[in-house]
Amino acid sequence: MTDDSPALPIDKNVPHSARIWNHWLGGKDNYLIDREVGDQIAAMFPGIVQTARQDRAFLGRAVQYLVGEAGVRQFLDIGTGLPTHDNTHQVAQRIAGEARIVYVDNDPLVLMHARALLTSTPQGACDYVHADLRDPEYILDAASGTLDFDQPIALMLLGIVHFLLDDDHAHAIVDKLVQALPSGSYLAIAHATGDVDTEDSLRSLHHWNEHGEPKMTFRTIPQIASFFDGLELVEPGVVSCSRWRAELTSQGLPPEVNQICGLARKP
C-alpha cells in the first residue's frame, strides 16, 4: 500500500461525501452525522439513493466492458470511496485474474479500510494510494509502481470530478491524467448534474454545500461531455448512469438519474 502522506484525523462531527455515499449504498462505514445529513438530503431529493446505486451499477457495467470487450487489464480508480460490494478489482478480476488495480482516495476513513481493497488474486495486483485528485503528478508517480504506463489503463473518475469547483482547473487535472496514459487507454467519468429533477436536486446541492465536505458543483450534460473531447466515446455516449448499457425493463429504459456518465477510448 502506497502512503507517503500522513493520514488526516477523522472529524466525526463533519459529514463527508464518501461516508454519506456509503450510507446510501446500505453500508455501515459511516457516522451519525453522515446518516443525519444523508437522510436530510434524501428527504429533499428522494432520488439520491437510487442515483448512488445507479452510479455503482455503472461502475460494474463499465469494468465488465473494459475487461471483457476492450481487453483492458489495468485500472487507476481515483475517488475510490469506502469499500462495498463489487469494487473495481472484484469485478475486473472475476473476468481476468491478472488485472491490476490502483485505488486512490484522500478520505482518512477510506485509508483505514484500504486493506479490504487489496484482496487481489495471486496473479493480479491491487494497491492503494492516499492522495488527492488535485495532485495528479503524485498520483501518477505512485501508481507507476503497480501499473505499466506503456500498456492501456482505464482511468476511473466516478463521483469525484464534481468536487473540482473551477471548470478550468477540473479540465486541467483530467487532461493531465489522460495525457499520461498510452493509446488504447480509457476514461470513465460519472458526474452529478442538475439537468434531471432540477428543483429538488439543486435544493439538495445547496444543503450539502452548507453542511458537508467537500463542496461540490453540478455541471450540465454538455459540460460533462466536454471532458471527453479528443477521445472516442463508447456507445451509448454521455448519458444517465441508469441508462449506460442497461438492460431494458418492461417500461423500456430505466428512469434517468442525476448522475451522468460516459466512457471513452484514447486514440
VMD Tcl script that draws the C-alpha trace (Angstrom):
set ca {
  {0.00 0.00 0.00}
  {1.47 3.30 -1.11}
  {1.11 6.00 1.55}
  {3.78 8.63 1.87}
  {1.31 11.22 3.22}
  {0.26 11.28 6.87}
  {-3.39 10.40 7.39}
  {-5.54 13.31 8.46}
  {-7.62 12.97 11.63}
  {-11.24 11.97 11.13}
  {-13.73 14.62 12.25}
  {-16.86 12.72 13.26}
  {-18.79 15.98 13.53}
  {-18.43 16.95 9.86}
  {-20.30 14.86 7.27}
  {-18.18 13.56 4.42}
  {-19.30 12.62 0.92}
  {-17.67 9.17 0.89}
  {-19.35 8.17 4.13}
  {-22.75 9.56 3.11}
  {-22.44 7.68 -0.18}
  {-21.66 4.56 1.83}
  {-24.83 5.14 3.88}
  {-26.95 5.50 0.73}
  {-25.50 2.24 -0.58}
  {-26.53 0.48 2.63}
  {-23.02 0.31 4.10}
  {-22.02 0.57 7.75}
  {-18.80 2.60 7.47}
  {-20.25 5.97 8.40}
  {-21.02 8.10 11.44}
  {-24.19 9.52 12.92}
  {-23.60 12.93 11.32}
  {-23.23 11.28 7.90}
  {-26.51 9.41 8.32}
  {-28.31 12.51 9.56}
  {-27.21 14.72 6.68}
  {-27.64 11.89 4.19}
  {-31.21 11.35 5.36}
  {-31.90 15.09 5.20}
  {-30.71 15.19 1.59}
  {-32.71 12.06 0.74}
  {-35.82 13.67 2.23}
  {-35.37 16.70 -0.03}
  {-34.29 14.65 -3.04}
  {-35.61 11.07 -2.73}
  {-33.91 10.08 -5.97}
  {-30.44 10.46 -4.50}
  {-30.33 6.94 -3.09}
  {-31.22 5.49 -6.49}
  {-28.63 7.80 -8.03}
  {-25.93 6.38 -5.76}
  {-26.92 2.83 -6.62}
  {-27.05 3.52 -10.34}
  {-23.59 5.09 -10.15}
  {-22.36 1.86 -8.60}
  {-24.12 -0.20 -11.25}
  {-22.41 1.87 -13.96}
  {-19.05 1.05 -12.41}
  {-19.82 -2.66 -12.68}
  {-21.02 -2.49 -16.29}
  {-18.12 -0.26 -17.35}
  {-15.50 -2.54 -15.80}
  {-17.15 -5.59 -17.38}
  {-16.99 -3.89 -20.78}
  {-13.39 -2.74 -20.29}
  {-12.12 -6.17 -19.27}
  {-14.44 -8.42 -21.24}
  {-14.74 -6.50 -24.53}
  {-11.92 -3.94 -24.64}
  {-9.28 -6.22 -23.13}
  {-8.09 -3.71 -20.51}
  {-6.15 -5.23 -17.64}
  {-5.15 -2.11 -15.65}
  {-7.24 0.37 -13.69}
  {-6.49 3.66 -11.95}
  {-9.56 4.29 -9.79}
  {-9.44 7.79 -8.26}
  {-12.08 8.74 -5.71}
  {-12.47 5.15 -4.70}
  {-14.81 5.68 -1.78}
  {-15.36 3.21 1.00}
  {-15.18 -0.48 0.12}
  {-18.59 -2.03 -0.55}
  {-19.57 -4.93 -2.80}
  {-18.28 -5.32 -6.36}
  {-15.36 -2.94 -6.08}
  {-13.38 -2.40 -9.28}
  {-10.85 -5.14 -8.60}
  {-13.53 -7.68 -7.74}
  {-15.42 -7.09 -11.00}
  {-12.23 -6.99 -13.07}
  {-10.52 -10.00 -11.55}
  {-13.62 -12.19 -11.82}
  {-13.16 -11.88 -15.58}
  {-9.35 -11.63 -15.73}
  {-7.48 -12.68 -12.62}
  {-4.33 -10.93 -13.81}
  {-5.95 -7.47 -13.71}
  {-4.04 -4.79 -11.80}
  {-5.77 -2.00 -9.91}
  {-4.59 1.11 -8.09}
  {-7.13 2.83 -5.87}
  {-6.77 6.48 -4.86}
  {-8.67 8.47 -2.24}
  {-7.98 11.24 0.27}
  {-10.53 10.31 2.95}
  {-8.74 9.03 6.09}
  {-11.61 6.61 6.74}
  {-11.05 5.06 3.31}
  {-7.38 4.73 4.24}
  {-8.40 2.87 7.40}
  {-10.37 0.38 5.30}
  {-7.93 0.18 2.40}
  {-6.87 -3.35 3.27}
  {-10.31 -4.52 2.14}
  {-9.48 -3.11 -1.29}
  {-6.25 -5.05 -1.56}
  {-7.59 -8.63 -1.66}
  {-6.14 -9.32 -5.09}
  {-5.89 -12.60 -6.90}
  {-2.37 -14.09 -6.74}
  {-1.75 -13.37 -10.42}
  {-3.11 -9.81 -10.28}
  {-2.30 -6.83 -8.07}
  {-4.02 -4.13 -6.01}
  {-2.51 -1.06 -4.40}
  {-3.92 1.92 -2.53}
  {-2.60 5.50 -2.77}
  {-3.67 8.03 -0.16}
  {-3.77 11.17 -2.27}
  {-5.95 13.98 -3.60}
  {-7.16 14.29 -7.19}
  {-5.74 17.83 -7.15}
  {-2.23 16.33 -7.10}
  {-2.18 14.32 -10.35}
  {1.62 14.25 -10.58}
  {1.90 12.48 -7.22}
  {-0.87 10.04 -8.17}
  {0.75 9.14 -11.47}
  {4.15 8.67 -9.86}
  {2.74 6.49 -7.07}
  {0.61 4.42 -9.45}
  {3.59 3.67 -11.69}
  {4.86 1.21 -9.09}
  {1.92 -1.09 -9.85}
  {0.70 -0.10 -13.31}
  {2.62 -0.29 -16.59}
  {2.12 3.06 -18.33}
  {3.22 1.52 -21.64}
  {0.06 -0.59 -21.66}
  {-3.61 0.57 -21.72}
  {-5.05 1.80 -18.42}
  {-8.66 2.61 -17.57}
  {-8.87 5.85 -15.60}
  {-11.97 5.74 -13.40}
  {-13.23 9.12 -12.14}
  {-16.62 8.22 -10.73}
  {-18.34 10.72 -8.46}
  {-15.25 12.88 -7.94}
  {-14.82 15.50 -10.70}
  {-17.83 17.41 -9.37}
  {-15.73 18.25 -6.29}
  {-13.45 20.31 -8.53}
  {-15.43 23.54 -8.49}
  {-13.50 25.54 -11.08}
  {-14.13 24.38 -14.65}
  {-10.66 25.23 -15.97}
  {-8.99 23.53 -13.02}
  {-11.13 20.44 -13.44}
  {-10.29 20.16 -17.14}
  {-6.59 20.73 -16.50}
  {-6.45 17.88 -13.97}
  {-8.42 15.43 -16.09}
  {-6.34 16.34 -19.15}
  {-3.07 15.85 -17.27}
  {-4.14 12.38 -16.17}
  {-5.36 11.37 -19.62}
  {-2.20 12.71 -21.30}
  {-0.13 10.38 -19.13}
  {-1.98 7.31 -20.43}
  {-0.92 5.41 -23.55}
  {-3.03 4.97 -26.66}
  {-5.79 2.43 -26.15}
  {-6.49 3.62 -22.61}
  {-9.95 4.66 -21.43}
  {-11.51 7.43 -19.38}
  {-14.68 6.77 -17.36}
  {-16.48 9.65 -15.64}
  {-19.65 9.79 -13.57}
  {-20.62 13.33 -12.61}
  {-23.54 14.97 -10.80}
  {-25.89 17.20 -12.79}
  {-28.92 19.34 -12.14}
  {-30.36 18.58 -15.58}
  {-32.68 15.90 -14.16}
  {-35.15 16.72 -11.34}
  {-33.64 20.18 -11.34}
  {-35.53 21.86 -8.49}
  {-35.13 19.04 -5.95}
  {-31.53 18.33 -6.91}
  {-30.49 21.97 -6.62}
  {-32.07 22.13 -3.18}
  {-30.07 19.08 -2.11}
  {-26.89 20.59 -3.57}
  {-27.33 23.78 -1.57}
  {-27.98 21.77 1.60}
  {-24.86 19.69 1.02}
  {-22.63 22.70 0.39}
  {-23.94 24.32 3.56}
  {-23.35 21.32 5.81}
  {-20.96 18.88 4.16}
  {-17.43 18.45 2.86}
  {-16.01 18.64 0.29}
  {-18.08 21.24 -1.56}
  {-19.41 20.18 -4.94}
  {-20.88 21.59 -8.12}
  {-23.30 20.43 -10.76}
  {-22.41 20.59 -14.44}
  {-24.70 20.35 -17.44}
  {-24.65 17.32 -19.69}
  {-22.74 19.22 -22.45}
  {-20.21 20.41 -19.85}
  {-19.69 16.83 -18.65}
  {-19.37 15.62 -22.23}
  {-16.58 18.16 -22.82}
  {-14.24 16.16 -20.54}
  {-14.20 13.53 -23.31}
  {-13.12 15.94 -26.07}
  {-10.49 14.31 -28.28}
  {-11.46 10.81 -27.14}
  {-13.62 8.15 -28.82}
  {-16.86 7.73 -26.89}
  {-18.16 4.22 -26.36}
  {-21.87 3.80 -27.16}
  {-24.31 4.97 -25.90}
  {-22.20 8.08 -25.22}
  {-22.77 10.52 -22.37}
  {-26.00 9.51 -20.65}
  {-27.60 8.96 -17.27}
  {-25.77 6.27 -15.26}
  {-29.01 4.32 -15.18}
  {-29.04 4.10 -18.99}
  {-25.45 3.24 -19.84}
  {-25.70 -0.23 -21.41}
  {-28.53 -1.03 -19.03}
  {-30.97 -3.87 -19.57}
  {-34.40 -2.84 -20.75}
  {-37.25 -3.08 -18.26}
  {-40.88 -3.79 -19.09}
  {-41.24 0.01 -19.44}
  {-38.15 0.35 -21.62}
  {-35.02 2.14 -20.40}
  {-34.77 2.75 -16.63}
  {-35.63 6.28 -15.38}
  {-32.84 8.84 -15.61}
  {-30.90 9.84 -12.51}
  {-28.90 12.98 -11.71}
  {-25.58 11.26 -12.33}
  {-24.27 11.48 -15.90}
  {-21.61 9.12 -17.16}
  {-19.52 8.23 -20.15}
  {-16.66 6.00 -21.23}
  {-14.21 6.90 -23.99}
  {-11.07 5.48 -25.58}
  {-7.86 7.41 -26.09}
  {-6.82 7.05 -29.76}
}
mol new
graphics top color blue
foreach p $ca { graphics top sphere $p radius 0.5 }
foreach p [lrange $ca 0 end-1] q [lrange $ca 1 end] { graphics top cylinder $p $q radius 0.2 }
display resetview
